[in-house]
Amino acid sequence: MSLPSPSKETSFLIVGAGTIGLSTALHLSNRGYRNIVVLDRGATIPSAYSAGNDLNKIVRADYEDAFYATHALNAIQAWRTSPVFSPHYRQTGYLVTSSAAAPSKVTSHISRLVASISSHPSQPTSSITSLPTPSAVRGKVPHLTGPLTGWSGYFNSHAGYASAAPALKAVYAELLARGITFHLGASGDAVAILPDAETARYFPAPKSYIRTADNQIHYADVVVLATGAHTARLLPAAGAQLTAKAWAVGHVRVNAGEAARLRGLPVVNCRDLGFLFEPAPAGEEGGEEEWLIKVCAHGGGYTNTCKEHGSTSLPPSSAAENNAIPVEDEALMRRLLQEALPEFSNRPLVRRFVCWCADTADSEYVIDYVPGYEGLVLAGGDSGHAFKMFPIFGGWVVDMVEARAQKEKRWRWKAGSSDGKEDIDWRVGGVKDIKETSRKGDDLEAARARL
């Protein structure tokens, strides 16, 4: 496939206004491209279909692989200094531990992490503190009131978290101010990539076309698919390398006084249990009376295999299904709270949901042209570690388009096939299909009763 060099008049159509789609639009605009249209089936931004539509996300450079550590350090610099991103970044630090019950896989991973990040030439000097005992952990993070049974690990001061949904909204507002066009809801709901076998005579190459739910046809010189865990629904060929996979999320309500006491709590990541954040305002606009502690469970992840899509894993279409978390994950969240902040361990978990990501067998991104199509780019495969790269990810997409090929081998289209069941060396636990789990959700039983 011979691809022309893009000019500033090259047209771009971005399908998906989540983390990767918005970042791509921003970087295209930064480089002077003017003809940019973004589609998303969500009625608003942040999109309900984006994994980035969340209270907060970890921002850290703690990778065993120096390649990703370098990119994440660049992203942290952008989070700290960019006028668009810096208001939504909190450098609270990052506590990484294991508990007494952790398998050797966890402790060896933490050892490799600390060795990698400590030796990285761009990591600030003295930012890593070894914490070999529970008392050392408590001394570094006095907010923690629990027993911390057998906890050991390290603290990285050059890390923190991003207020995720507000960051997405800020980039969206910036793009609107620059005159970038968005189609949301039915007019942005991509339902087919054309030409296909049935429509080739009507939609000849060299352009790729997108049909939306309102039966409109959109086309551009370059079409970027940034649809995350939903990609295989639109592009079945991507299902061989991108697996829709989910992890459970819950929140605990605290009052303003409790939130004030926990102000400055670093992100706490106990690698065999889960992770949690300092309290954040519960209201969309930042109310002062009610705050939320986000808590997530660790595990191998959950698939949702769909026979009607060739047993490809895709997110459920039911909101009630997506807002119900496995009971075993709630148990992990409560264990984490009992160990770290026991005063909150018996409170109800609210705003429960499963967060769907596009997982890959090698945890690498895919940023490449799609074989068999003209001008169609896939940008995805986040494996749950894309949001920290929000300020810079789009630059990689634009680099690839301007180079007319993916020069970075690890980010190329993969010819192999994955069922999503691989044992990832930095995760604990096996992969399960979410339909085989027992789940709790406020609306789940009522929704199932109506079926």
N, C-alpha and C positions, 0 to 999 in steps of 0.2 A: 504494500500500500504506500503510494507516494503522497506525502503530505506537504502542502505549501507552507511557507513561512508565514506566520500570522502578521497582520498589519494592525494598526490602531483602529481600522475599520472592520476587522474581523468580528463576526457576530458570535456571541456566546449564549447558550441556554443552559442554565444550571437547574437540575432537577433535585430538589431537596434543600430546604432552608434551615438545616441544622448546623452543627459545628463546622463540618467540612464545607458545606455549600456556602454559608455566609462568609467563611474565611476566604474561600476561593473568589467570591464576588469582590471582597474587599481588596485582595491583592491584584486582581485584574484592574480594578479602578485605580489603585495606587500606581500601576505601571502605565496608565494612560489609555486603557481600552475603554471605549465609550458605549458600545452596543452590547449591553448585558441585560438579560432577562432571567428572573428566578421564579421557579414554580415550587409550590408546596401544598399538599392536600390539607394541612392544618388551616383552620380558619383565622388563626392569629400567629404572631411570632412572639415568644418561642412556640414552635410547633408542638402539638401534642404527640407527634410521631418521632420527635427527636430525643435521643438519649441524653442530649445536653440540657433538656428542659428539666432542670433539677435545682434543688436548693443550693448545693455546693459540690465541688469536685476537687480532688487532691491535685496540687501542682508541686511536682518534685522531679528531681533529676536522678533519683536512685534507681539505676539500672545496672545489671551485670554487664550489659553490652555498652561499651564506651561510645559506640555510634549513636545510640539513642540518648545516652547521658549528655552528649555534646549538644544534640538538638534540643533537649529539654532545658539545658542551661541557657541556650539562646532564647527559648520561649519564656523562661523566668525573667530574663532581662527585659523582654518586651512587656510582660505583665507588670513589671515594676516601673517602666518608663513611658509607655504609650499613653497618650491622653485618652484614647478610647478604652483601653483595657485596665489601666492602673486603678481607677476607682473601684474596681471589682475584685481586686487581689488583696489578700491578707497574709502577710508573711509571719505566721504564728509559729513556724517550725513544724517538724515532722518526727514523731516518735515511732520507731519500728521495733517491735518486740516479738517474742514467742512466750507462750505460757508453759507451765510445768508439764502439760499434757501434749505438747507439740511433738510431732514426729521428727525424725532426723532430717527429712526432706526440708522442713521449715528452717531449722537451725542452720543447716548448711547453706541454704539460700541466703539467709541474713548475713552469714559470714562472707559470702561472695559479694553481696551488695555493698557492705561497708568497705571491703577491700577495694572494690571498683570505684566507688564515689570518692573515697578518701584519697586515692591516687590520681584522680582526674586533674589535669593541670588548670582547668578553669573553675574548679570548685573552690570557693573562698577558703583561705587558710583558717584552721581552727574552727570550722563550722560543724565538724563531726565530733561527738562526745560518746565514748563507749560507756554503756550502762550495764555492768555484768550481774547486778543483783537487784531484787525488788527495792531495797532501800536506796540504791543509786537512782533507780527510775523515779521513785517518789521524791528524792532530793532535787532532781532536775525538773520534775513536773508536779509541784505540790498541790495542784488542783485535784489530783487523783486521790480518792478517799477509800478505795477498796483494798482488799488484801494483796492484789497483784501476785498471786501465787506462782512462784517460780519464774516470774517475768525477768527477762534479760534482753538486751539489744543495744540500740544506739539512738542518739538524737541528732537530727540534721537541722541546724538553724536556718539554712538557706533553702527554705521550702515553706509551703503553707497551703492555701486553698483559694479557689475562685468562687465567687457568688455566681453560679452558673446561669440561671435564667436571666438575671439582670445583665450579665455580659452579652448574652445573645440579643437581648432587647437593645442594648447600646449600639451594637454593630448594625443591627437592622435600622435603627434610627439614623445612623451615620450614612448608610447606603441610600436610604430614602432621600436624605438631604443632598446627596450627590446625583440624584435623578435616576437611580437604578429602578427598573420596573419589576414589580412583584405581582404574581397572580396566586391568590390563596383560595383555599376551599375547593369547590368543584372545578373552578377554572384553573386551578393549579394542581389538580389530582391527576398525575400521569398514569394512564392505564395501558398504554401500548407504545412500543418503539417501532417506528416504520422506516423503511419498507420492511414488510414481512412477507411470508409466502403468499398471502392472500392479496396484498396490496402493492406488490412490486411494480406492476404495470402503471399504477397511478402516482407512485412516489419514487421516481428514479434517483439513483445516486447522482451527484456526490454528496448530498446532504443527508443527515439523519433527522428524522421527524419524530415528534412526540404528540400522541393524541391524548387529550385530557377528558375527564369525566363529562364535561359539557359538550363533548364531540367537536372541539376545536382542534386544529392542527397547528403546532408550533415547530419551527425549524430554525437551524442556525448552522454556521460553519463548524462550530465545535459544540457538542452537547456533553455536559459533564453530569454523570450520575453520581449523586452524593446522597443516596437514600438509605444508607446504613443497613440495619438489620432487615429492612424491607426490600432490599435490592433484588433478590431472586424472584420475587413476585413479578417484577417488571422485566428482568433479564435472567431467565432461568439458567443460562449458561454460567452465571456467576455463583450459583448454588454449589457448584463443585469445589469452590475454594473459600466462599464466605458462608459461615454458618451462623444463623440467628441464634444467639445464646443470651441467657438472662441471669441476673443475680438479684437477690431480694434487698429491698430498701424499706426502712421504717423510720418513724420519728417519735420522739418523746417531747411532750409539752412541758415547758418550765416557765416560771414567772419571771418578771423583770429582775427581782432580787437575786434569784438563783442564776440567772444569766450573767448578772454583774459579777458574781463570785467566780464564774467560770470564764470570764473574759480573758483572752490570751491563751486559753487551753490549746496546745498544739494539736494537730491532727494525730490521733492515736490509732495506730495500725498494729494490732496483735495478729500476726500472720496466720495463726491457726484458728482464730475466732472471727475476727471482723475488724471494722474500723468505725470511728466516730469523729465528730467535729465539735468545735465550740458552738454554743447556741447562736442561732440566727433568727432575725425577726420572722414571725410566722406569716404576717400579712404581706401581700404582694408589694405594697408601698412602704413596708417597714413599720409596723405597729410597735408600740412600746410595752404593751401589757403581756403579750403572749409571744413566746420564743420556742424554737424547735431545735432539738439535738438530733441530727441525722445519724442513723446507725445502719450499717450494712454488714451482711454476713459473708464470710469467705466460703469458697467451695469451687468445685470444678465447673459449675454452671449448669443451666437447664436448657434443653432444646425443646422445640415444639414441632415434631415431624408431622407433615401434612401429606396424606396419601394423594389428595387431589392435585398436589404439586410435585409428584414423583418422590414422595417421602423427604422432600427438602424441609429443613427447619425454617419456619417463619413465625413472627409474632402473632399471637391470637388477635382476632379482630374485635373481640368483646372487651369492653372497658372493664367489666366486672372480673373477667379472667385475668386481665393484666393488673388489677388492683388487689389480687389475692396472693399472699406469699406462702411458701411451704412452711408447715409447722416446725420442721426441723431447723429452718433458718431463723424463725422467731426464737427458738430455744438457744441458738448460737448468739443471737443479739442480746438476749437476757443474760447469758453467761458472761458476755463481754461487759455488760453494764454491772453485773454483780462483782466482777473483778476490778473494774475501774471506777465506777460511780454508782455504788450500790443503792444510794438514796433514790435513784430513779428506776431501779431494776423492775419494780412491780407496777409501774405506771403503764397505762394502755399505750400500745403502739398505734399511732395515727398516721394518716397519709401513707399507707402501705401500698407498695407496688413492686412489680418486677421490671427491672431496667434492661431493655433489649439492645444488644450490641451486635455488630458484624464481626464474628470471631474468625481467626485464621489458624491453621494448624501450626504455623511457625511464628505467630504473633507479629507478623510483618504487615505493613500496609500494602495495598494494591493501588498504584497510581499509574495508569497506563491506558493506551488505546485498546479497545475491545476488538479482538479478531473477528473478521467477517462483517464489520460495520464501517461506514465512512464517517470519520470525525467524531466517533463516540468514545468518551473517556470514562473509565471507572475510577472513582476516588473513594476508597473505603477500607474495610478490614481493620477497624480501629482496635479490636480486641480489648476494649475497655480502657485504652490508654491514649485516646486522641484529644480529650478536652484540654489537657494541659498544653497541647500544641496549638490551641485555637489561634493565638496571634500569628503563628508562622506557617501553619499547615497549607493554607492556600498558596503560599509562595512556591511550595514544592509542585503543586498542580500546574501553576503557570510556568515554572521552569521546564516541566516536561513538555507542555504544549509548545513553548518557544523553541525547544530543542528538537521537536517533532518525533521524539522517541524517549523512552525511559532509559536514562543512562545508568541509574542506580539499579543494579541487578536484583537486589532483594525486594524492590517495589514493583517488579514487572508482573504482568498477567501470568498466573500460574497454570501450567498445563495439567497438573495432577488433580486428584480428587480427594476431598476430605469429607468424612461423615461427622466431624465435630467431636469425636470420642477420644481424641488423642490425649495422652497424659502430658500436660504442660508442666515443665519442671518448676515453675514459680507459683503454681496453684496447688492447693490441698484438696483432695477429694475427687471422686469420679463424676462423670457427666451423667445426668439423668434426664429423661423426658418429663417435662413438667406435668403432663397429663397423668403420670403414674404417681404423683405425690399427693399427700393430703395437705390441703391449703386452707388458710383462714383469710376471709375478706368480708368487709361490711355488707357488700351487695352480692356476694358470690352465690350463696344458697338461694336467694330470692331470684336471681337471674336464671339459675339452672332449673328452678321450679317452673319457670315460665316456658322453658323449651319443650 
